[in-house]
């Protein structure tokens, strides 16, 4: 899977938020598109977060309608993983295999045993 694949982005977001939940030290500005960790444009990143919100994997942000009808995401600095997101990260086969392969996930991989 490539770095900009949906499942990779979802895994990295969930791992980051799970680390925050477990009080593992993480950078506050990690969830930023067009970076090494998230090599996708803002629009794709926002769309992925929207899908994750719709699936109930994350919470803590909302959409507002901008001029022209475009929806934009407003992060409220309290984006969090939900219990559904934790179970998805632990129980989903694709997520489990990605946790084992993504360096950022190493700190939580042992928590899933």
C-alpha positions as CSV (number, residue, x, y, z in Angstrom):
1,X,0.0,0.0,0.0
2,X,1.2,3.5,-0.7
3,X,1.5,6.3,1.8
4,X,-1.5,8.1,0.4
5,X,-3.8,5.1,0.5
6,X,-7.0,5.5,2.5
7,X,-6.2,2.7,4.9
8,X,-2.7,4.0,5.6
9,X,-4.0,7.5,6.3
10,X,-6.8,6.1,8.5
11,X,-4.3,3.9,10.4
12,X,-1.9,6.8,11.0
13,X,-4.7,9.0,12.2
14,X,-6.1,6.4,14.6
15,X,-2.6,5.4,15.9
16,X,-1.9,9.1,16.6
17,X,-5.2,9.6,18.4
18,X,-4.8,6.4,20.3
19,X,-1.3,7.5,21.4
20,X,-2.9,10.8,22.6
21,X,-5.5,8.8,24.5
22,X,-2.8,6.6,26.2
23,X,-0.9,9.8,27.0
24,X,2.1,8.8,24.9
25,X,4.0,11.9,23.8
26,X,3.1,12.9,20.3
27,X,3.6,16.1,18.3
28,X,0.5,18.4,18.3
29,X,0.9,19.3,14.6
30,X,1.1,15.7,13.3
31,X,-2.3,15.7,11.6
32,X,-1.2,18.0,8.7
33,X,-1.6,17.2,5.0
34,X,1.2,17.6,2.5
35,X,3.8,16.3,5.0
36,X,5.9,13.1,5.0
37,X,3.4,11.4,7.2
38,X,0.3,12.5,5.2
39,X,1.4,13.1,1.5
40,X,-2.1,14.1,0.4
41,X,-3.7,17.4,-0.5
42,X,-5.9,19.2,2.1
43,X,-9.1,18.2,0.2
44,X,-8.3,14.5,0.3
45,X,-7.2,14.7,4.0
46,X,-10.4,16.5,4.9
47,X,-12.5,13.9,3.0
48,X,-10.7,11.1,4.8
49,X,-11.4,12.7,8.2
50,X,-15.0,13.2,7.1
51,X,-15.3,9.5,6.3
52,X,-13.8,8.5,9.6
53,X,-16.2,10.8,11.4
54,X,-19.1,9.3,9.5
55,X,-17.9,5.8,10.4
56,X,-17.8,6.8,14.1
57,X,-14.0,6.2,14.3
58,X,-13.2,9.8,15.5
59,X,-14.9,12.8,17.0
60,X,-14.2,16.4,17.9
61,X,-14.6,18.4,14.8
62,X,-17.5,19.6,12.6
63,X,-18.3,20.8,9.2
64,X,-19.4,24.3,8.3
65,X,-20.6,25.5,5.0
66,X,-18.3,28.1,3.4
67,X,-19.2,30.7,0.8
68,X,-20.2,28.9,-2.4
69,X,-21.5,25.9,-0.6
70,X,-18.2,24.1,0.0
71,X,-18.0,22.2,3.3
72,X,-14.9,22.8,5.3
73,X,-13.7,21.0,8.4
74,X,-13.3,23.0,11.6
75,X,-11.0,21.2,14.0
76,X,-11.7,22.1,17.6
77,X,-8.3,21.0,18.9
78,X,-10.0,18.1,20.6
79,X,-10.2,15.6,17.8
80,X,-10.3,12.2,19.6
81,X,-10.5,8.5,18.8
82,X,-13.8,6.9,19.8
83,X,-14.2,3.4,21.3
84,X,-15.3,2.3,17.8
85,X,-12.0,3.7,16.5
86,X,-10.0,1.8,19.1
87,X,-11.8,-1.5,18.3
88,X,-11.4,-0.8,14.6
89,X,-7.6,-0.3,15.0
90,X,-7.3,-3.4,17.1
91,X,-9.7,-5.8,15.4
92,X,-9.6,-4.9,11.7
93,X,-7.2,-7.2,9.8
94,X,-5.9,-4.4,7.5
95,X,-5.3,-2.0,10.4
96,X,-3.5,-4.8,12.4
97,X,-1.2,-5.5,9.5
98,X,-0.5,-1.8,9.0
99,X,0.2,-1.3,12.7
100,X,3.0,-3.9,12.4
101,X,4.5,-2.1,9.3
102,X,4.2,1.6,10.1
103,X,7.1,2.9,12.2
104,X,4.8,5.5,14.0
105,X,2.7,2.6,15.3
106,X,5.6,0.8,17.0
107,X,4.8,2.4,20.4
108,X,1.3,1.0,20.5
109,X,1.8,-2.4,18.8
110,X,2.6,-4.1,22.1
111,X,-0.6,-2.7,23.6
112,X,-2.7,-4.8,21.3
113,X,-1.3,-8.2,22.3
